């Protein structure tokens, strides 16, 4: 049995293949980002999904694409988990989520810039063979601009600084528990504060045409174009693809801003799973 995992900070999608490379089933677990959860938490989260537990001894190959897997240190966390959990697995491969996005958007042998705009964000250039990351991401505390966590943080900040228009603030507080103690507990005590911040994204999308949010979105997308995408000298010569819920649900806003920056938009997809399935068949 072979498994492909596409994991962000919020959730992870698991695809199971039989020996003939046919998809058997797919399941979802909580996100498995080694930058923000411990090795012990990996086991806790995976053990809550019955289909993973009951099939773990049958797994011979594992391909894990995940946020936070950009260094040897974090890759080793995933590998250590996989070696201990899938005891009969002899082929373990761990890649940053960038590779999943590339395989899902850029054709074999083609070139392109691939952006991830989900809970976090990053950008890479693919020359048809190699991946180049001109920007070293520092994660949600310092970077991850134009992501769910960045937009969620701006929403919370604008609420507590009384910058958010009253009607939006009232609606926002009626939909979420935004007591200061609750917010601080989720920021500083619970796992995955970046996913918590990104959890406010549905409210933003629902009200994206409100002038206050419209400007917030525009500023974030424009900043991402100027300081992330344009750090790649190829930005005006190759298609720029986008993967993730932020880009997918705000694609009209993305297309408008990219046109102003002379950036050719390629594919915009929410999740790279379909492309990964085809790539691994």
NORJOWO-V626753 format. One record per run of one state. SS is the DSSP state (H for helix, E for strand, C for the rest). FROM is the first residue (numbers start at 0). LEN is the number of residues. If there is no record, write none. Layout:
SS & FROM & LEN
SS & FROM & LEN
This chain:
C & 0 & 1
E & 1 & 6
C & 7 & 3
E & 10 & 7
C & 17 & 5
E & 22 & 8
C & 30 & 8
H & 38 & 8
C & 46 & 3
H & 49 & 9
C & 58 & 2
E & 60 & 6
C & 66 & 5
H & 71 & 14
C & 85 & 5
E & 90 & 6
H & 96 & 9
C & 105 & 6
E & 111 & 6
C & 117 & 3
E & 120 & 6
C & 126 & 4
E & 130 & 2
C & 132 & 15
H & 147 & 13
C & 160 & 5
H & 165 & 10
C & 175 & 4
H & 179 & 9
C & 188 & 4
H & 192 & 6
C & 198 & 2
H & 200 & 6
C & 206 & 4
H & 210 & 17
C & 227 & 1
H & 228 & 3
C & 231 & 8
E & 239 & 4
C & 243 & 1
H & 244 & 5
C & 249 & 1
H & 250 & 10
C & 260 & 4
E & 264 & 5
C & 269 & 3
H & 272 & 8
C & 280 & 1
